[in-house]
Amino acid sequence: MSILVVGSVAFDDVTSPSGSVKNILGGAATYFALAASYFAKVRVVGVVGEDFGPQQESVFQQHAIDTRGLEHAKGKTFRWGGSYVDNLNEAKTDYTDLNVFETFQPRIPQEYEDSEFLFLANIQPTLQADVRRHMSRVRLTGCDTMNYWINRTPGELAETLKLVDVLLINDTETKMLAHQTNLPRAAQKVLAMGPKALVIKHGEYGATIFFREGAFGIGRHPFRAPALPIEEVKDPTGAGDSFAGGFMGYVASQKELNREVLKRALFYGGVMGSFAVERFGTERLQSLTREEIDARFQIFRELTHLE
Amino acid sequence: MSILVVGSVAFDDVTSPSGSVKNILGGAATYFALAASYFAKVRVVGVVGEDFGPQQESVFQQHAIDTRGLEHAKGKTFRWGGSYVDNLNEAKTDYTDLNVFETFQPRIPQEYEDSEFLFLANIQPTLQADVRRHMSRVRLTGCDTMNYWINRTPGELAETLKLVDVLLINDTETKMLAHQTNLPRAAQKVLAMGPKALVIKHGEYGATIFFREGAFGIGRHPFRAPALPIEEVKDPTGAGDSFAGGFMGYVASQKELNREVLKRALFYGGVMGSFAVERFGTERLQSLTREEIDARFQIFRELTHLE
């Protein structure tokens, strides 16, 4: 089954306690697409500039990611610089140069219209809603957002949330969106805004999925997947998007959508996030095998499994 | 099997978003003893003042907790006031009146000397070490500490850590003790200081147990237990001590000490911690049944269990 992801493709400069890298391929859509590519056919809609060349293109090609929806515009690709010096859990943004991304208007190639799964990475909520409405045949839509849109465009975001099935955000974003510091209560408030399910990413503590009553025809009890305690965190950039890629990718690879599939998807999300942070940028996500992924899935399962 | 706990018995004033209470029974040894009493026979060593009367005594009696080691001294019982106004995860201490606790010297009644399990709640590390050396017949010693001792008496604490089997502390304390911000690496450094196992309590995210190579004759892979997302957190005071009580209590209730027992103990720790925070003070811990405890254990198990 095919997943369409709409979001940023970028060049990043990253500094962490493990070192510094410059001009590496990044962006939410890139991390998502690479992570999901181990499970399903992935199609990308985004925009890049003239500095995006065959070297970057080949990263997508090697994972059979369809880039016909990647618009090549005049100018430079979106650039982001961030550092994790004091806190590996939160990036300090050094600069953001939107460049060609500033005027990004997602255009969906006709060949993409039969996509059955859709992931709206973190972009302006109205653009997310437009894409969702355009993709009338999708079976399941996942969505990300961030504090910027939660604070600046709450009305637009509320409209988008009515159109998505699964919202994937972190603890802070959930509390901010719900104006509520108790996480399970915040989750209920967010679910009341539209999504059938809410995946809250807890970083090194894993993730929890909360369900709206009756959603997907399954019980509303939450489910939690742990994360692996990782000794070597080189670069946390893209962990959340890689999580989303693993989650959506696994869902897309399954015939049915039931509670057990969503539970496993949450584990696979954690698995892909944990791989992403082991190397700078997308390096680790580029070189995985499905065997390595499933081996780590088993480790995650063992991590909390009682006989 | 019997567990001896050495630690504080106190009167607390607590303010949280759910309200305020004054003069309620608290203290690490109290929370620990009540939580552990659902699993094993518990004995307490501590000190109280003249304001500790039959009403407080009856709380222990009703759970068949042996208080022959509770010294009654001239003066007032230890008093603590704290509030959780902005942050339910961390208390702001309003005041600490050590009172009779200031000169506390643990005295172990002869009847306690056959205790097979020992829990050293958060007191001065040298006192912990003295008790541990005195109790030569214990099979397993658990230990807590806090930032105050980690920073002020690191040498004394290091001596104590050589004598304990399981150290139960939180994320911040682990990082502080190891001078290391990466949690799994910090865990390895702490294990190198002496304990066979380290239980790191993550609050609402559960807990992880790390093992020293070869400890208890089991593998060194860590194990993680989730916590239940709780909508109603009235008073987080004592959650960590209740966790320790559930953990140690379950271990003491089992014939063997193996990996599966320690895993289940971690779940029972989380269960008791989750009950403790539902009401102010020890109210919820006073009124539980083993059926309620096991029902919540099953919910915790389901929370992360893959078919």
Interface residues (C-beta under 8 A of the other chain):
Chain A: L88 T181 N182 L183 P184 R185 A187 Q188 H202 E204 Y205 G206 T208 F210 H221 P222 F223 R224 A225 P226 P229 I230 E231 V233 E260 K263 R264 F267 I299 R301 E302 L303 T304 H305 L306 E307
Chain B: L88 T181 N182 L183 P184 R185 A187 Q188 H202 E204 Y205 G206 T208 F210 H221 P222 F223 R224 A225 P226 P229 I230 E231 V233 E260 K263 R264 F267 I299 R301 E302 L303 T304 H305 L306 E307
